[in-house]
Amino acid sequence: MREYATQMEAAKKGIITPEMKTVAEKEYMEPEKLRELVAKGVVAIPANVRHTSLSAEGIGSGLRTKINVNLGISGDCKNYDVEMQKVDMAIKFGAEAIMDLSNYGKTNTFRRELVAKSPAMIGTVPMYDAIGYLEKDLLEITAEDFLRVVRAHAEEGVDFMTIHAGINRRAVEAFRRDPRKMNIVSRGGSLLFAWMMMTGNENPFYEHYDEVLDILREYDVTISLGDALRPGCIDDSTDAGQISELIELGALTERAWAKDVQVMVEGPGHMAMNEIAANMQLQKRICHGAPFYVLGPLVTDIAPGYDHITSAIGGAIAAASGADFLCYVTPAEHLRLPDLNDVKEGIIASRIAAHAADIAKGVPHATDRDNAMAEARHKMDWEEMFKVALDPEKARDYFESTPPADRHTCSMCGKMCAVRTTNMILEGKEVKFCSEK
């Protein structure tokens, strides 16, 4: 029996846990410094006591920006084998987190397999699973039913859960006073809003928040405070509803910390580039420095089919401005459930955004791979370039698709390669093109 219930409780007691040691090594940080950050709540280490295959990761201040991959079945796409292939893809390309957003049928068998095999932390949104798990229509579900689903997910080994506790009556009032173009675009948020409107009751996750926290504390599940009123288009960003809910999330953060439950706070989805940095600073201030988890933000609304790019642009700016955790977006966003290729494209785009932000923030050793790539390019060492690349297979495929006559260059510049020319001159050689044999 361990001496602490959660990572935060251990940190407050001065205990360095095995998970803290793992994270400290990955982050090139002294374990004691990491412990202090966890105790303050500015770093979270989502690690359910039942997730024995986990390779712990830290999310928060001073650490590498982490990425999350969403997957799961829907009523129109029910193939769990394909979803497990997406899991393998996420692990292969280094995603630190995977969220099972399945919203159809009995999802617990898939989730148990996911937890059993995944070294990445696993997240869920219990609200998505409530109707299928309980086999009840929305209006028939009680507050106690919602808590049953939270407990079930905790017992299955989930490391963090998105709980939309901030969309209470006050936040709804602000949302309804200030009309939007897109209204509510959060799936979980819209279901809770509908339940509240149909029953006349307060948000059960807000009204019974202490009971939710007790369940999460028992299994050391991190609460990810969902942003039910996040903007779903550029025109709705930073409005009264979004900010009203953020204020509620700040208060809920402190209540969770008082019970030694670790917290992440979720952030906006669509937002113009000039608003992103201010929003990151606002969240950190209102939510007391808690780790910030953002979807995108998508910086334009007109690129369906390319929203992994609009998201990567916003994500890079957000992470460079203080966000700690990026949720990937695929080319299929707004269009359909992503296939395997979509998942790969989304992961790589998000990894690029996170890495670019880490360079900008001066995260220790963030530029190591970039320096290794520069050295390989300087030496025209293609094998080393492929090895260092985020996607070695794609890099190799592109190179080999139009092979150069001279394997020391690529087919774009050939013998006029700037690196080749400069290397030859610095080596005391004569550069020739027409007469070279």
C-alpha positions in Angstrom: 0.0 0.0 0.0 1.6 3.3 -1.1 1.7 6.3 1.3 -0.2 8.6 -1.0 -3.4 8.5 -3.1 -2.3 10.8 -5.9 0.8 12.2 -7.5 -0.2 15.6 -6.1 -0.6 14.3 -2.6 2.8 12.6 -2.8 4.4 15.8 -4.1 2.9 17.9 -1.3 4.3 15.4 1.3 7.8 15.6 -0.2 7.6 12.1 -1.8 9.3 11.6 -5.2 7.2 8.8 -6.9 8.4 6.4 -9.5 6.4 8.3 -12.1 8.1 11.5 -11.1 11.5 9.8 -11.6 10.5 8.6 -15.0 9.2 12.1 -16.1 12.3 13.9 -14.6 14.6 11.6 -16.7 12.7 12.3 -19.9 12.6 16.0 -19.3 16.3 16.4 -18.2 15.0 17.8 -14.9 16.0 17.2 -11.3 13.3 15.0 -9.6 13.1 17.4 -6.7 12.3 20.4 -9.0 9.6 18.3 -10.7 8.1 17.3 -7.4 7.8 21.0 -6.5 6.0 21.7 -9.8 3.6 18.8 -9.2 2.9 20.0 -5.7 2.0 23.5 -7.0 -0.3 22.0 -9.7 1.6 23.6 -12.6 2.6 20.1 -13.8 0.3 17.1 -13.9 1.4 13.5 -14.3 -1.7 11.6 -15.3 -1.2 8.0 -14.1 -4.1 5.9 -13.0 -3.0 3.3 -10.4 -4.5 0.6 -12.7 -2.7 1.6 -15.8 0.3 -0.7 -15.4 1.6 -0.4 -19.0 2.0 3.4 -18.7 5.3 5.1 -19.4 4.6 8.3 -17.4 4.6 11.7 -19.0 4.4 15.1 -17.4 2.3 18.0 -18.8 2.9 21.6 -17.8 5.3 24.4 -17.0 8.9 23.9 -18.2 8.3 20.6 -19.9 8.1 19.5 -23.5 4.8 20.1 -25.2 2.8 16.9 -25.4 0.3 15.8 -28.0 -3.0 13.8 -27.8 -4.6 11.6 -30.5 -8.3 11.2 -30.5 -9.9 8.0 -31.8 -12.9 5.7 -31.1 -15.9 4.4 -32.9 -19.2 6.1 -33.8 -22.6 4.8 -34.9 -21.5 5.1 -38.5 -18.0 3.6 -38.1 -18.0 0.6 -35.7 -14.7 -1.2 -36.6 -12.6 -1.6 -33.4 -9.8 -3.3 -35.3 -9.3 -0.2 -37.3 -9.3 1.9 -34.2 -6.7 -0.3 -32.6 -4.5 0.2 -35.8 -4.8 3.9 -35.1 -3.6 3.2 -31.5 -0.5 1.5 -33.0 0.0 4.5 -35.3 -0.2 6.9 -32.4 2.3 4.9 -30.4 4.7 4.5 -33.4 4.9 8.2 -34.0 5.4 9.2 -30.3 2.0 10.6 -29.2 2.1 10.9 -25.4 -1.7 10.6 -25.0 -4.6 8.8 -26.6 -8.3 9.7 -26.0 -11.0 7.1 -26.6 -14.0 9.1 -27.7 -16.1 6.1 -28.6 -19.8 7.1 -28.4 -21.6 3.9 -29.6 -22.5 0.7 -27.9 -20.5 -1.0 -25.1 -17.1 0.6 -25.3 -15.5 -0.9 -22.2 -13.9 -4.0 -23.9 -12.0 -1.8 -26.3 -11.0 0.6 -23.6 -9.6 -2.2 -21.4 -7.5 -3.5 -24.3 -6.3 0.0 -24.9 -5.3 0.6 -21.3 -3.6 -2.9 -21.2 -1.4 -2.3 -24.2 -0.7 1.5 -24.3 2.4 3.1 -22.8 0.7 6.4 -23.7 -1.7 8.0 -21.1 -5.3 7.3 -21.9 -8.1 9.8 -21.7 -11.9 9.7 -22.1 -15.0 11.8 -22.0 -17.5 9.9 -19.7 -20.4 12.1 -21.1 -19.9 10.6 -24.5 -20.2 7.1 -23.2 -23.2 7.7 -20.8 -26.0 6.9 -23.2 -24.5 3.6 -24.5 -23.2 2.5 -21.1 -26.4 3.2 -19.3 -28.8 2.2 -22.2 -30.9 5.2 -21.4 -32.1 8.2 -23.3 -30.6 11.6 -22.3 -33.7 12.8 -20.4 -33.9 9.5 -18.4 -30.3 9.8 -17.1 -29.9 11.0 -13.5 -27.0 12.8 -11.8 -26.1 9.5 -10.0 -26.0 7.8 -13.4 -23.4 10.2 -14.7 -21.2 9.5 -11.6 -21.5 5.8 -12.3 -20.0 6.2 -15.7 -17.1 8.3 -14.2 -16.4 5.5 -11.7 -16.5 2.9 -14.4 -13.9 4.7 -16.5 -11.7 5.2 -13.5 -11.9 1.5 -12.6 -10.9 0.6 -16.2 -7.6 2.5 -15.8 -8.2 5.8 -17.6 -5.5 8.4 -16.7 -7.4 11.5 -17.3 -11.1 12.4 -18.0 -12.6 15.4 -19.7 -15.4 16.6 -17.3 -17.5 19.5 -18.5 -18.1 20.9 -15.0 -17.8 24.6 -15.9 -21.0 24.9 -17.9 -23.2 25.7 -15.0 -26.2 28.0 -14.8 -24.1 31.1 -14.6 -22.1 30.2 -17.7 -25.2 29.3 -19.6 -26.7 32.6 -18.7 -23.7 34.5 -20.1 -23.8 32.3 -23.3 -27.5 33.0 -23.9 -27.1 36.8 -23.4 -24.4 37.0 -26.1 -25.6 35.2 -29.2 -23.1 33.2 -31.3 -22.8 32.2 -34.9 -22.0 28.6 -34.0 -23.6 28.2 -30.5 -22.2 25.2 -28.6 -19.8 22.9 -30.7 -18.5 20.8 -27.8 -20.2 17.4 -28.1 -20.2 16.8 -24.3 -21.1 20.4 -23.6 -24.1 20.3 -25.9 -25.4 17.1 -24.3 -25.1 18.6 -20.8 -26.7 21.8 -22.0 -29.6 19.8 -23.5 -29.9 17.8 -20.3 -29.9 21.0 -18.1 -32.5 22.7 -20.3 -34.8 19.6 -20.5 -34.6 18.8 -16.8 -34.3 22.2 -15.3 -31.4 21.0 -13.2 -27.9 22.3 -12.5 -25.1 20.6 -14.4 -24.6 17.3 -12.4 -20.8 17.5 -12.7 -20.9 20.9 -11.2 -23.5 20.2 -8.5 -21.8 16.9 -7.5 -18.3 18.1 -8.2 -16.9 17.0 -4.8 -18.2 13.4 -5.4 -16.6 13.4 -8.9 -13.3 14.5 -7.2 -13.6 11.7 -4.6 -13.8 9.1 -7.4 -10.9 10.6 -9.3 -8.7 10.8 -6.2 -9.4 7.1 -5.4 -7.7 6.0 -8.7 -5.4 9.0 -9.2 -7.2 10.2 -12.3 -6.4 13.7 -13.5 -9.4 15.9 -14.2 -9.3 17.7 -17.6 -11.8 20.5 -17.1 -13.6 20.6 -20.4 -14.4 23.9 -22.2 -18.0 23.2 -23.2 -18.4 26.8 -24.4 -15.2 26.9 -26.6 -15.6 28.9 -29.8 -16.5 26.9 -32.9 -15.7 29.6 -35.4 -13.4 32.6 -35.5 -16.3 35.0 -34.9 -17.2 33.4 -31.5 -13.8 33.5 -29.9 -13.1 35.3 -26.6 -16.8 36.0 -26.1 -18.8 36.2 -22.9 -19.7 32.5 -22.8 -16.1 31.3 -23.2 -14.7 33.7 -20.6 -17.5 33.1 -18.2 -16.9 29.4 -18.3 -13.1 29.9 -17.9 -13.7 31.8 -14.7 -15.7 28.9 -13.4 -12.9 26.5 -14.4 -10.4 28.6 -12.4 -12.5 28.1 -9.2 -12.9 24.4 -10.0 -9.2 24.0 -10.4 -8.5 25.2 -6.8 -11.3 22.9 -5.5 -9.6 19.9 -7.2 -6.2 20.8 -5.9 -7.6 21.0 -2.3 -8.4 17.3 -2.7 -5.0 16.5 -4.2 -6.6 15.8 -7.6 -4.4 16.9 -10.5 -5.9 19.3 -13.1 -5.6 20.2 -16.7 -7.8 22.9 -18.2 -9.0 22.7 -21.8 -9.0 25.6 -24.2 -10.4 27.2 -27.3 -11.0 25.5 -30.7 -11.2 28.3 -33.3 -9.4 31.6 -32.9 -7.7 34.3 -35.0 -3.9 34.3 -34.6 -3.8 37.7 -33.0 -6.0 36.5 -30.1 -4.1 33.3 -29.2 -1.3 34.6 -27.0 -3.6 36.7 -25.0 -5.9 33.8 -24.4 -3.1 31.6 -23.2 -2.0 34.2 -20.7 -5.6 34.7 -19.6 -6.1 31.0 -19.0 -2.9 30.7 -17.0 -3.8 33.7 -14.8 -7.5 32.7 -14.2 -6.7 29.0 -13.7 -3.7 29.6 -11.4 -1.0 28.2 -13.8 -2.7 24.8 -14.3 -1.6 22.9 -17.4 -3.4 24.1 -20.5 -4.8 21.6 -23.1 -5.9 23.1 -26.4 -7.7 21.8 -29.5 -6.0 23.7 -32.2 -6.8 26.5 -32.1 -7.9 26.5 -35.8 -6.9 29.9 -37.2 -9.4 30.0 -40.1 -12.7 28.4 -40.8 -12.4 27.9 -44.6 -10.0 24.9 -44.9 -12.0 21.7 -44.5 -9.7 18.9 -45.7 -6.7 20.8 -44.5 -7.6 21.5 -40.9 -4.5 19.7 -39.6 -2.6 22.6 -41.1 -4.8 25.4 -39.7 -4.6 23.6 -36.3 -0.8 23.2 -36.5 -0.4 26.9 -37.1 -2.6 27.8 -34.1 -1.1 25.0 -31.9 2.4 26.2 -32.5 1.5 29.8 -31.5 -0.5 28.6 -28.5 2.2 26.3 -27.2 4.9 29.0 -27.7 2.6 31.3 -25.7 2.1 28.9 -22.8 -0.1 26.0 -23.8 1.3 22.7 -22.6 -0.7 20.0 -24.4 -2.0 19.9 -28.0 -4.9 17.8 -29.2 -4.2 16.8 -32.8 -6.6 17.6 -35.6 -6.7 15.6 -38.8 -7.6 16.5 -42.4 -10.9 14.8 -41.8 -11.9 17.4 -39.1 -15.5 18.7 -39.7 -16.0 16.1 -42.4 -15.9 12.5 -41.2 -14.3 10.0 -38.9 -10.5 10.0 -39.7 -9.0 7.0 -41.4 -5.4 5.7 -40.8 -3.8 8.1 -43.2 -5.7 11.0 -41.7 -4.5 10.0 -38.2 -0.9 9.9 -39.4 -1.2 13.3 -41.0 -2.8 14.8 -37.9 -0.1 13.3 -35.6 2.8 14.6 -37.7 1.3 18.1 -38.0 0.7 18.2 -34.2 4.2 16.9 -33.5 5.7 19.7 -35.7 3.7 22.3 -33.9 4.7 21.0 -30.5 8.4 20.7 -31.4 8.5 24.2 -33.0 7.0 25.6 -29.8 9.5 23.8 -27.6 12.3 25.4 -29.6 10.8 28.8 -29.2 10.3 28.3 -25.4 13.9 27.1 -25.0 12.9 23.7 -23.6 16.1 21.8 -22.6 17.5 19.7 -25.5 14.6 20.7 -27.8 17.1 21.5 -30.6 19.1 18.2 -30.3 17.4 16.5 -33.2 17.5 19.7 -35.3 21.2 20.0 -34.8 21.6 16.3 -35.7 19.6 16.9 -38.9 21.8 19.9 -39.7 24.9 17.8 -39.2 23.6 15.1 -41.4 22.6 17.6 -44.2 26.1 19.2 -43.9 27.6 15.8 -44.6 25.0 14.9 -47.2 24.3 11.7 -45.2 20.9 10.7 -46.4 20.6 7.6 -44.1 21.2 9.8 -41.1 18.7 12.4 -42.3 16.0 9.7 -42.6 16.8 8.4 -39.2 16.4 11.8 -37.6 13.3 12.8 -39.5 9.9 12.8 -37.8 8.6 10.5 -40.5 11.6 8.5 -41.9 9.5 6.5 -44.3 7.9 9.5 -46.0 11.3 11.3 -46.3 12.9 8.2 -47.9 9.9 7.7 -50.3 10.1 11.3 -51.5 13.9 11.1 -52.0 13.7 7.8 -53.9 10.7 8.7 -56.0 12.9 10.9 -58.3 16.4 9.6 -57.6 19.3 11.9 -58.5 22.2 10.8 -60.7 24.6 11.8 -58.0 23.5 10.1 -54.7 25.3 12.9 -52.7 22.6 15.4 -53.8 18.8 15.4 -54.4 17.0 15.8 -57.7 16.0 19.4 -57.1 19.5 21.0 -57.4 21.7 18.1 -58.5 25.3 19.1 -58.8 24.3 22.7 -58.2 23.5 21.8 -54.6 24.6 24.7 -52.4 25.8 22.4 -49.6 27.9 20.3 -52.1 29.3 23.5 -53.7 30.3 25.1 -50.4 31.8 21.9 -49.0 33.9 21.4 -52.1 35.3 25.0 -52.0 36.1 24.7 -48.2 37.8 21.4 -48.9 40.0 23.2 -51.5 38.4 21.5 -54.5 37.4 23.1 -57.8 33.7 23.3 -58.7 32.9 22.2 -62.2 29.7 21.5 -64.0 30.1 21.3 -67.7 33.5 19.6 -67.9 33.2 17.4 -64.8 33.7 13.7 -65.6 
